[in-house]
Amino acid sequence: MRRCYIFVIGGVMSGVGKGIATASIGALLKARGLAVTAVKIDPYLNVDPGTMNPVEHGEVFVTRDGLETDQDIGNYERFLDENLSRGCNMTSGGVYQTVINRERALGYGGKTVEAVPHIPLEIISRLKHAADTAEADVTLVEIGGTVGEYQNILFLEACRMMKLEKPKDVVVILVGYLPVPSSIGEMKSKPTQYASRTLNSAGLQPDMIICRSTHLVDEPRKRKISLSCNVEFEDVISAPDVPSIYEVPLHFHAEHVAERLVKKLGLPKKSTRLKDWKSLNQRIKLSKKPIRIGVVGKYFSTGDFVLTDSYLSVLEAIKHAAWFIHRKPEIVWLNSEEFEKHPKLLGKTLNQLDGIIIPGGFGTRGVEGKLAAIRYAREKKIPYLGLCYGMQLALIEAARNLLGWSDANTFEINPRARHPVVCLMKEQEVKVRGSDYGASMRLGVYPCVVKKGTLARKLYKQALINERHRHRYEANPKYRQDLEGVGVVFSGLSPDGTLAEIIEYKKHPFFMASQFHPEFQSRPFRPHPLFLGFIKAAVKR
């Protein structure tokens, strides 16, 4: 079977929108009946992003088969409505590790192993394996970073080698940025021109240039880029800022992006079925009545700026559920450390919300502020959804304030606590002692049995579910009976009954928390049941 590859490369600056552009192109090609998959390449030397601070690199997304990946994989899954595998994310660290391990095992037969060609050849091998695994007609490959950086040059070299081998099967797209300086008031194309020439210096000529900007790119700028960058006028694509990322596929469709790509690759010409995308965007536009949801976390600040990428999947899952019932989500980012410094802010802030979410996290910073928020949500009957750490902290809050165990804690924070309501999983003990932290958590999809007669069962409408995990600690089964005595309902358990997966309170409008991450499986066309139930409860409030 013929495999085609579309490389998406960024120019001018990071955060220009390569991930959404890649996901949107994939959605359009899939809407034309093609089998599509997507691969994200990250040039850092970490083997995966699992050990990185979310403020450093944004959210860590987890695939069904348990790989900790870049957040763009989440966007690919949401736009393609497909579950991607571990072969869809690679890093410089992972590639180098494989090549070095192979060399140590005499896998190269005593040859001199060099950065070129051996690293690019390993990259190419992985890309072809990802395409074959997905049986994809088209594999989209997003190369992280910006053209001209030292870090991603070997990935560009892999692209060059693939283009040389089969030029008709490989297309290169450059995503550039056209600023409109307020002091000038004119859109400037020169940064993208320089990015294109920098790409030329790596031996690659873009077949298409996507021009990101705050405004539509007009004809004079398109012609200037076409002439200076050696790209056909029709292949200069305007990509202005839009209110919702889910508008981008429709905008690209209007710019004939998929049509041009199919022609370049010699793929069958078919009509594009965009009924679902049009309905989604219509629903978004008609969702005008606001619903205010507070996200209480600590990974928000990067200098003087607010970073929402740390909780990207949570944010999107809230949107999916809100739009589904024609509500406009208003996300309020709340730093839990502020509640510790200024306790009076707690009630004043939370009373103005329709619902509260505490997402996943690690460590001690901001924990007391989160516990105060959970207690307030429980006592004041504010809809609450806890995710992973948000469930563990809900159990600690119950132990402290309902059972009266003031020292109740998680083993992660206080290993000597008299009441370790949250403990280290048995299989994790050896790993933690040996400082084995990389890719060693409980990761990927695990089954959960949902108890009959509970709110969780009502929302899921089935007894057995499968959800994605990322944790080392669990609810200590030793204290389950005590917690049940004060109203905690363990509504979801692992099939063997040992691991608590979902908790809730019956005498509450909506108080639910899960050990897993439901946000990873939410889709724009199919909101996750827990988020949908939470948003409906918030609307009632």
C-alpha positions, 0 to 999 in steps of 0.5 A: 500500500502506498504511504504518503507523508505531510511534514508540518514545520514551524517558522518565526516563533514557537506556539505559532499553531503548528499543532492545530494546523496539523490536526485540522489538515488531518480532519479534512483529509479524513473527511475525504475518506482517507485513512489518516494518522499523525506523529509529533516530533519533539527535539528535546533530549528527554525520552518523553515529557513525563518527567517535565514540569507542566509549566516547562512544556505544557500538559502531558497527554497519555495514550491508550497504550500508556505513552506519556506524550506531548499535548499535541497528541491530544489535539490530534485525537480530538480532531481525528476522533481516533485513538493514537498509539505510542508510535505517534510521538518521538523525541530526540532523547528517545531516538538517540537512546535507541541508536546508542543501545543498538550500537552497544548490542553490535546492531550496526555490525561494527560500523562507525555510528554517526549523527548522519545518517544513522539518526535520520534513518532511525527517525524514518524507520519510526515514521514508516512504522507509525504509518504501517501500524495505522494503515494510513494513506497519509501520515502527518508529521509535525516537527516541534520547535522552529526552523533554524534551531540546532535541535531539530536539524536531524528531523529536517534531514530525515524529511529531506531524505524521505523527499529525495527517496520518493518525492511524489509521496512527501509534502512539506508545509511551513507554518509562518507568522505575519505580525501586524506591529501596532506602531506600523499598522501594516502586516509584515511578511518578511519574518515568514520569508526568512523562515522559508529561506532558512528551511531552504538552507536545510535542503527543503523547499516548502510546497505550501505556506500557512500564514498565521496572523491576527488578520486575514492575509490579503492578496498583496502579501500572498503574492509577495510570499509566493514570489519570494518563497518560490511557492504557487499563489494558491499554496499560500494559505491565510490562517487568521486568529479565530474564536475557536480552534474548531473553526480552523478545519472549515477555514482551511476548507475554504482555502482549499488546503486539502484539495491542494494537498490531494492533488500534490500527492496524487491521491483520489479526488473525493468530496469532503464531508464536513457536516459534523464540523459545520454542526459543531461550529454552529452549536458553538456560535449559538452557545451564548449563555455563560457557565462559570467553571473554576479550575483550581491548580498551580501550574498557571504562572510563567513570569507575568503570564498565565499558562493554560496549556498545563491543563489543555485537555481539561479545558477542552473537555469543559468546552465540549460538555458546555457546548453540547448543552448550548452553554458558553464556558467561562473558565476562571483560573484559580491559583490554590496558593492564593487561598493559602496566602489570603483565606478570605478570598476562598468564599468570595471567589468560589461563591461566584462559580457554577462549578469547581474542578481540581485537576491532576498534579504532584507535590506539596505546593498549593495542596492546602489551598486545594483542600480548602476549596474541596471542603468549601465545595462539599459544604456549600453544595457547589458542583465538584469534579476531581481528577486524579490528585483531585480525587486523592485530595477529596479523600484527605479532606473527608478524613480530616474534616469528617473523620476528624483525623487532622494528620490525614495525608498522602504518602507523597507529602508525608510518608510518616502520617499516622493516617496515610489515606492515600498510599504508594501503590505496591508495584511503585515502591521498588521504582521510587526507591530506585529513583525510577521515575521515567515512564514508570507510573500506572499509565494507559487504559485500565478497566473499572467496574461501576457500581449499580445505583450510583451517579457514576453508573447513571452517567456512564450507562454501563457497568464496565468502563475503560479509562486512562491513568497516570499516577503512582499513588492510590486510595488506601484500601485500609481506610475505605470502610471508615470513609464509607461511614461518613458518606463517601461512596466508592462508586468505581473499583478495579475489577479485583475490587482493590483500587478505588477509581471513582468516589462520590457523595449522595447528599450533594448536587454533584460531587464526583472524583476519579483516579483516572483522567476522563479528559483524555477521552473527551471529543468535540462531537462526544463530550465525556460523561463525567464532564457532561454530568458536571456541567449539567449540575453546574447549570442547575446551580 
